[in-house]
Structure formats: structure tokens, C-alpha cells
Amino acid sequence: MSKRRWDAVVDRVLNSTGISELEFYRRARPNPRVDIARKTAIYLARVEMLIPRDDVAFAIGLSWRQVCRACAEIEDRRDDPDFERRLEQLGEELHAMDLPVHERLAPPARRADHFGDAANMVAHQAA
């Protein structure tokens, strides 16, 4: 993920909510206002900026499952017209920035394959 893309998302969300960066990244269980801001940033990073799930999880210190749950929760909140309007405005601001996509913040995730390890995979291919 482009660190600049993630930082842009966080900056926009913090500016629109008035939450400090310290509150946003604090490890303690956030209050509801901070919780929604974090989930909004996760959603915008995934949906508007197309940042990979694992990169978002790495950036905010959550598991990929928590990232998926956050996106689902924000998707459900889009039924509220005011919330929908704010999300659209933030998305438009982010797209107007035209940030690069090619940089990665997280190390590439190691994907488990059904062969177990590379040696087994090579042995299976040779057979």
C-alpha cells in the first residue's frame, strides 16, 4: 500500500471528525466516536483507495477479519443519508488527490497453499 494513500485517508477522516491522531491509533478500546472514525478510514481505504485488505490491517494494527467486519459495519451505516453524504464527500476528496498506488506498506502476506510448503509443492509438480 502506498503509505501516502493511507495517510491521506486518515488525515481526511481526522479532519472531518476532529479526532486526534493519538486517539485514532491508541491501542485501548476506542470510544464510539473514535471507533466509527477508524472504521470509516478502513472502509475508505479499501473501497475508495483500493488498498489491499492485508495492508490496511497492517497499517491500523488489526487482523484482516476485523478489517472485513469494519467494512461491513460501515456499509450498513450507509443507509443514513447524512453518513452517506459524508462518505461520498471524503471519497471525492481522496480521489482528487490522485495518489500513487504501487507502493506497499505491509510486507507481502504469505499465502498458505494446500501443498503445505514449497518443497512439497515442487515434489507434487514433479510427480
C-alpha positions in Angstrom: 0.0 0.0 0.0 1.1 3.5 -0.6 1.8 5.0 2.8 0.8 8.3 1.4 -2.6 6.9 0.4 -3.3 5.5 3.9 -2.0 8.8 5.5 -4.3 10.8 3.2 -7.3 8.7 4.3 -6.5 9.1 7.9 -5.9 12.8 7.5 -9.2 13.3 5.8 -11.1 11.3 8.4 -9.3 13.1 11.3 -10.1 16.5 9.8 -13.7 15.7 9.3 -14.2 14.2 12.8 -11.9 16.4 15.0 -10.2 13.3 16.4 -6.5 13.4 17.2 -4.1 11.1 15.6 -3.1 9.8 19.0 -6.7 8.8 19.8 -7.1 7.3 16.3 -4.1 4.9 16.8 -4.5 4.3 20.5 -4.5 0.5 21.3 -7.1 0.8 24.1 -10.7 0.2 23.2 -11.8 3.4 21.5 -14.9 5.4 22.4 -17.8 5.1 19.9 -16.8 8.3 18.1 -13.2 7.1 17.5 -14.4 3.6 16.7 -16.6 4.9 13.9 -13.8 7.1 12.6 -11.4 4.2 12.5 -13.9 2.0 10.7 -14.7 4.8 8.3 -10.9 5.1 7.5 -10.7 1.4 6.9 -13.7 1.5 4.6 -12.4 4.4 2.6 -9.0 2.8 2.3 -10.5 -0.4 1.0 -13.4 0.8 -1.1 -12.3 4.2 -2.4 -8.5 3.9 -2.5 -8.4 0.2 -3.3 -5.8 -0.6 -0.7 -5.4 -4.3 -0.1 -7.1 -5.8 3.0 -3.8 -7.0 4.5 -2.1 -3.7 4.0 -5.0 -1.9 5.8 -4.8 -4.4 8.6 -1.1 -3.9 8.9 -1.4 -0.1 8.9 -4.0 0.0 11.7 -2.9 -3.0 13.7 -5.9 -5.2 13.2 -6.5 -8.6 11.7 -7.8 -8.9 8.2 -11.1 -10.3 9.7 -11.5 -7.1 11.8 -10.9 -5.1 8.6 -13.7 -7.0 6.8 -16.1 -6.5 9.8 -15.3 -2.8 9.9 -16.1 -2.5 6.2 -19.4 -4.4 6.6 -20.4 -2.2 9.5 -19.8 1.0 7.5 -21.7 -0.5 4.6 -24.6 -1.0 6.9 -24.4 2.6 8.1 -24.7 3.9 4.6 -28.5 3.7 4.9 -28.2 7.0 6.8 -28.3 9.8 4.2 -26.1 12.1 6.3 -23.5 9.5 6.8 -23.7 8.5 3.1 -23.1 12.2 2.1 -20.1 12.5 4.3 -18.6 9.3 2.9 -19.1 10.5 -0.6 -17.5 13.8 0.2 -14.5 12.1 1.7 -14.2 9.8 -1.2 -14.3 12.7 -3.7 -11.6 14.5 -1.8 -9.4 11.4 -1.8 -9.8 10.8 -5.5 -9.0 14.4 -6.3 -5.6 13.9 -4.7 -4.5 11.4 -7.4 -2.1 9.4 -5.2 0.2 6.6 -6.5 -1.0 3.0 -6.0 2.2 1.0 -6.4 4.0 1.4 -3.0 3.3 -1.2 -0.3 3.3 -0.5 3.4 2.9 -4.1 4.6 5.3 -6.9 3.7 3.6 -9.2 1.3 1.4 -11.7 3.1 2.5 -15.3 3.0 -0.3 -17.2 1.5 -0.7 -20.8 2.7 -1.2 -23.2 -0.2 -2.8 -26.7 0.1 0.6 -28.3 -0.5 2.0 -27.1 2.8 5.4 -25.8 1.9 7.4 -25.1 -1.3 9.3 -28.5 -1.2 6.0 -30.4 -1.1 4.7 -28.3 -4.0 7.8 -29.0 -6.1 7.5 -32.7 -5.3 3.9 -32.7 -6.3 4.6 -30.9 -9.6 7.3 -33.3 -10.4 5.0 -36.3 -9.9 
